[in-house]
């Protein structure tokens, strides 16, 4: 246990055997013997080692210590995975909301088209001697003309642009 814990603590601190031996004022071979289990440090040396690694002597002598790097990388990768999933969900929700909005707009456009086609042009039979009816009739005629002549072309252009944007985003 001691040999494995020393090696793991040293690696977690990012120290080589040489660097640890300099801090402990021993030769590198001494650290190597400790880590290979050929010898053990005395009580004073264990206290110094615990100060360097900022851990208790009982932990150094106790059960095996896991390498922090692997755990840290695993935790970070798990957190990044969760964040990526959340971002993907948000993107899907935005896209779904945009598509639903466009579908609702298209349905309203078609329903208005059908309504205007059924109504025909009722303003043609109105009495235009009354100024209010003449203004309403002119506005109705203007709206109808724009809706039947200009709007279909605009819808085709807008749909084509949105289609290109959606196709490019999917790649």
N, C-alpha and C positions, 0 to 999 in steps of 0.2 A: 504494500500500500504506500509506504513512504516514498519508495523510488518512483512510483507512477505519479504520485501527487507532486513531488518536486519537479519532475519533468513537465507536467501539465501546467503548474503554476508559472514555471519559467517561460514556457511557450506563450501562455496567456499574457504575460508581461512583455513579450516580444524580445526577450533576452536570449543571447547565445550562452553556451556554457562558459565561454571565456569572459563575457561581460559579467555574468553572475559571480564567477570566481574573483574578479577584480573587486566587486562590491563587498564580498565576504573576506577578502584578504587571504585567499587560499589559491592553490594552483588549479588549473583547469582539470587535471586528472582527478583531483579530489571530488569535484562536482560530478565528473563522469562516473566515478566509483559509487557515489551516493545514488545516482540515477540507474546504475546497473545493478544495484543491490549488493555490491561487494563490501561496502562499509556503510556506516551510519554516522551522521553528525552528532557531536555531543550536545548536552543540554543548552550550553551557552550559544552554540552555533544555531541550534533550533530557534532560540529566541531572536537571534539576528535575522535568520531567514524569515521568520514570521513578520518581523518589522519591514523587511524589504518587500515582501509580497502582500503586506497589509492584511494579514489573516492570523488566526489563532494557531498556536502550536497543536492544539487538539485536532484542528481541521487538517493540518499537515499530516498528522499521524493517523487520522481517522480513515473513514471510507474514501474511496476514490473520488477525485474531483473531475468533473467534466470540463472539457475544453470550452472556454467562453467564445472563442471565435466561431466555432461551428454553431453554437447556440445563438449567438448574436446574429449571425448571417441567416440562420433559419428563421428567427423572429422577424428580422427585417424583411426577408423575402415573403413571409406570410402576411405581414402588414401591407407590403406593396401589392400583393395579390388581391387583398381585400379592397384596397383603394382602386386598383384597376377594374375590379368587378363593379364597384360603385359608380365609377366614371362611365363604364360601358352601359350600365343600367340607365344612367341619366341621359346618355346620348340616345339610347333606344326610346326613352320616354319622350324626349324632345322631338325626335323624328316621327314617332307615332302621333304626337299631338299636332305636328305640322301637317302630316298626311290627313288626319281626321278633319282638321280645319279646311284643308283644300277640298276634301270630299263634300263637306257641308256647304262650302261656297258653290261648288259645282251643282249640287242638288238644288240649292236656292236659285241659281242661275237658270237651270232647266225648267223649274217650276214657274218662274216668272216668265220665261219664254212661252211656255204652254198657256199660261193665263193671258198673256197679251195676244197670243194667236187666237184663243177662244173669244176674247172680247172684241177682237177686230179693231176697228178704229171708230169708236163711238163719237168722237169729237166731230166727225164729218157731218153728222146730222144735227148738231147743236145750233142754237140761234146766236150768231156772233154779233148781234146788235147790242147785246148786254156786254159791257166791257169786261166784267169779271169772267164770264164764260169764254170770251175770246182769249183772255190771258191764259186761262186754264187749258183751253184747247190748244193754244200755241205751245205751251210747255209740254203737254201730253204728246203732241206731234213731234216735238224736238226729242223728247225722251225716247219715244218709239223709234224714231229714225236712228238715233245713236245706238240704241239697244239692238236693233235688227241689222244695221249696216256696219257699225264700227266695233261693237263689243265682240262679235264672233272672231274678228281678226285679232283683236287684242288678246282674247283668251287663247287663241292658237299660238301667238308669240310668247305669252307668259308661260303657257304649258311647255313649249319647246325649251325655253330658258331653264325652267325648273327641272325638266327632264335631264338636261345636260348637267346641271348642278348635282342632281341626285346620282347620276351615273358616275361622275367624276369622284364624288365622295365615297362611293362604294369600292372604288379601285384602291 
